Amino acid sequence: MAKRIVVNVGVFETRIALQETNLLTGLYVERSRHRSIVGNVCRGVVTNVLPGMQAAFVNIGLGKDAFLYAGDYTANVGDYERLMLTGTDEDGGDLDVDEVPPRREAPPPIQDVLRKGQEVLVQVSKESLGTKGARVTSFI
């Protein structure tokens, strides 16, 4: 199966096409006037925790707070951060991705893992739209 990435850069936009066996499998367009923030990793501060919605709002420095659903947050984020920053576990030994505890089927209640004022490391997974803020995840 042949895979190809085709990039076309113009004055006003950049287009990227993904092809597998000559079939278009993805098309991404970024306009120069509107740069996307999707994929950006940010350190944010929890501004509100909503147990009824199993979600939290996180200030990541944009006009509106970002939305973090309980299923998009991992309580073992410290293990992932340690792996990303040092490549070692808490004992100093090499940490393999397979050694990081797997994500549980049902996420723990959001109020048990997040609190107002807590700093979190998140990645933007969806742009803000209309009156809604961006959507973020801690699975980086």
N, C-alpha and C positions, 0 to 999 in steps of 0.2 A: 504494500500500500504506500504509494508515493504521497508525501505531504509537502506542501509549498506555502510560503507566505509571500504575498505580493503587496508591495508598499508603493503608493503613489502620493507624492507630496506636491501640493499646489500652493498658491499664494494664500488662499482663504481656508483650505482644509487639507487634512491628511487622511487618506483612506488606506485601510489594511484589509486585505482579503485572505482568508484561510481556505486552502483547497486540500482535499484528500481524494486521490485518484481522479483528478480533474473535475471534481464536484465541489461547488462552493459550500463550505460548512460554517463559515462565519464572516461577517462583514462589520467593520468598525470604522466609524467616521468621527473625527475630532475637528471641530472648527476652530480657527485661530482666535476668534473673538471669545469663545467660551471654552476654556481649558477645563478638562474633567478633573475632579478630585478623587474619583473612584480609584482605589488601590493605595491611596495615601495612608500612611501609618501615623497615628497621632496619640499623644498622651492627653487624656481628657480628665475632667472632674465630674463625678456624678452629681447632678443638680436635683434630681427627683427620682424616687423609687416608687413604682406603682404596683403593689402586690396583686390587685384585682386584674390587671392586664398582664402580669408577669413580664414587666418591662421596666426599663429605666431610661432617663434622659441624661445625656452626657454633653457637657460643654467642651467642644473641640476647637473653639476659636472662630466659629462661623456666626452668622447672624442669628441662626436658630439652633437650639440644642439638637443633637443627634439622637436617634432612637436606637436603643439596644434591647433586643428581645432576649428573654431568659435563655432560650435555646441557642442563642448566638454568643453566649458567655460561658467560658470555662473557668471553674474554680482552680484548675491546675495551671493557670497562666504563668505562674512562677517557674514551673518546670520548663515550659516552652521558652520563656524569656532567658532562662539560664542556658538552655541549649543554643539559642540564637546568639547570645552574647559571648559565651565561653566555650561551648561544645563539651562541657563537663557537667557531671551531676553534683549533688550537694556534698558528696564525699571526695570530689576531685577527680574521680575516674571518668573515662570517656563515656558520654551519654549517647546512646543510639536512639533514633526516633522510635524504634520498636519497643524500647524500655519505658517510654512515657506512658503513664496509665491511660487506657482507652476512655473515651467519653462515655458516660453512662447513658442509658436509653432515655430516661426521663430526667430533665435538668432539675437541680435542686431549686426550691423556691427562691425567687430573686431576692427577697428580703433577707435570706440567710447568707447570701454571698456578696451583696452590695449594700452600701449605705451612703447617704448623702455626704458629700465632701470627699469621698474616696477617690484616689487617682487610679485610672485604668488605662491600659494600653490597648488601642483599638485600631481597626482598619476600616476605611470607608468602603462599603459594599454597594451603595446605591446613592445617587445624587439626590439633593433636596429637590422637591417639586411642589410648586404652589405654596401653600401655607405649611407644608410639612418639612421637617428637617431631614438631613441625610440619615441613612441607615448604616449602622456600624456593627462590626463583629469583633470578637477577641480571638477568633481562629485565624491567625496571621500566617 
